[in-house]
């Protein structure tokens, strides 16, 4: 076969053009494919930290905030409720929270940065039901030793007002404490580590 009459510059141009079109086509396919690996704006917002003004929570009451699609309980405990926490150590599975999921800056019986303010993921550690806030003392259905806490209606797990699980409950561990950071005395950001302001 003879190469007579072959235009080498035209051949190089066609080869370069074909390669360029192929590269553009590969890029057109790769960009959306790689982009599909990135989280959507909705997903980013769902995992974003949430700011809460705790001045709106009266003593002895609780508010619920949504973070990452989960309820987060914020409880403003009274001095009496804090005193009652000390009475329960013998009735708890893990009174010192040695096996609990919580940030390193959470310490003590209160399991909180500020003693009166408890912050917990509002999902039972048994099967993920939402425990009910039961602040009353000695109600008929929970018995004379009940000094307030959280009761899971699905399978009967009981937690004190520090989110610590009581013995005899199906829940294996204390309620989870999410990362959080106080930016003022009454404003907390849930989803960011940091502790006190």
N, C-alpha and C positions, 0 to 999 in steps of 0.2 A: 504494500500500500504506500502510496506516495503522498508526501505533504505538500506537493505543488499546489499552489493557489490557496493555501490556508492563510488567513489573516490572523496572525498571532495577537495583535493588539485587540482585535475584535473578540477573540477567544478569551483573553484575559479580562476584558470588560464584562463579557457574559458570565464568566466564573465569579468575578467580584460582585456583580449585581445579584446573582443567585445566592451567594453567601450572605449578602446584606439583607435580602428579602427573608432568607431563612432565619437570620438572627433577630430581625424585627418580629417575625412570627413566633419564634421561641419566647421572646420577651413578652409578647402579647398574651401568651398562654401562661407564662411563669408568674407575672405580676399578680393576677387575680388568685392564682393558686397559693402563692406565698402570703398574699393578703388575707386569705381565708384562715390562716393560722393565727392571726392577730385577734384579740378579743374585740367584740363589738362595743359601741358606745354604751349600749344598754348593760352589757356584762361589766364594763369598767365601772359604771355608776352603781351597779349592784354590790360590788366589792369595795366601793369607796368608803372612807371613814365618814361617820355621822356625828354631827354636833348636837348636843342636848343641853338645854337650860334647866338645871336642877332646882332653881329657885321656885319653879312651878310645882314641886312635889312637896306637899305638906308632911310634917312629921307623922310617921306611922302609916304612910300610904306609899303606893308604888305607881310608876308609870312604865309603859312598854314602848320601846323604840324598835324599829326594824333595821337590822344591819345584816347584809349578805343574805337576805331572804329569811332571816331567823329573828324570832322575838328576843329582845334583850330587856330584862327586867332591871329597873333602877328603883331601889328601895331606900327611903329615908327613914332609918330606924330611930325610934325614941330611946331615951335613956333606959326606960324600963325594959324595952325589947333587947337592948344590949346587955343589960344585967342578966336577963333570962338565958342568954347564950352560954353563960358560965355554968348553968345548972345541968346542961345536957351532955357533957363529955362522956359519961359512962354509957350513954344510949346511942352513941354515934359509931359508925363503921370506921371512919377516918377523921377523928377530931382535929388532928394537926395538919390535915390536907396534904399528907405525904405522897399520895398517889393521884391527886387531883390535877386536872389540866388548868393551869393558871399561870399568869406572868410571874417572873422572879420577884418583882417588887410587891407582890401581895403576901402579906404576913398576918400572923395572929389569928385569934378566934374569930375576929370580925371578917377576915378574908377580904380586906379592903384597904385602899389608900387612906381614905378618911373614915374614921370609925363608924359614923352614922350612915354613910352612903354605901350600900351594897349594889354591885353591878354583876349580873349573871346572865348567861345565855339561857333563855327560858325553855329549854328542852330537857326532858328527863333523860338521864344517862342510861336508862334501861332500853327503851325502844323509841325514844324521840317524841313522846307526847308532850303537850304543854302543861306543866303543873299549875294548879290554881293557887293564887295567893290567899292564904287562910290566916289572917293576923289575930283572930279571936283566941282567947285562952280557954282551954278545957271545953270545947264544944262537945255535944253528946256523941256525934259520929266519930270523933277523933280521940276521945278519952280524956281523963282528968290530968294526965301528964303533958298534954299538948300546950305549949306556950307560944304558939304562933309559928308559921312557916309556910311551906309550899307542899301541897298534896297533889299527887298525880292520879287523876280519876281513872286512867286506863288500867293500871295494875296495882295501884295502892302504894307506890313509893312515897316516902315522907322525907322532907328536907327541912332543916331549921332555917331561921332567918339569915343565916350566913351561907345558905345553900349546901350545907353539909348533910349527907344522907344518914338517916337513922337505921339502926340495926333492924333486921327483919324485913327490910324493903328489898324488892327485886333489883332496884338500881344498884349497880356495882360501885359507882364512884360519886363524889360530890358534883354539884352543878359546875359547869365550865365557866370560868371567868374570862371574858374577852380582853384583848389588849385595850388599854384606854389611857388617856392622858388628860389631866386637868389643865386648862389654860387660864382659868380664873378660879376663885373659890366655888363658883356655882355653875361653871360651864365645863363640860367634859367632851372630849372627842373619842368616840368609840371606834376602834379599828386602828389606832396609832398607839405604839408603846411609849411609855414615858413616866407614868406615876403621877406625882403631885406637881402643881404649878410652881 
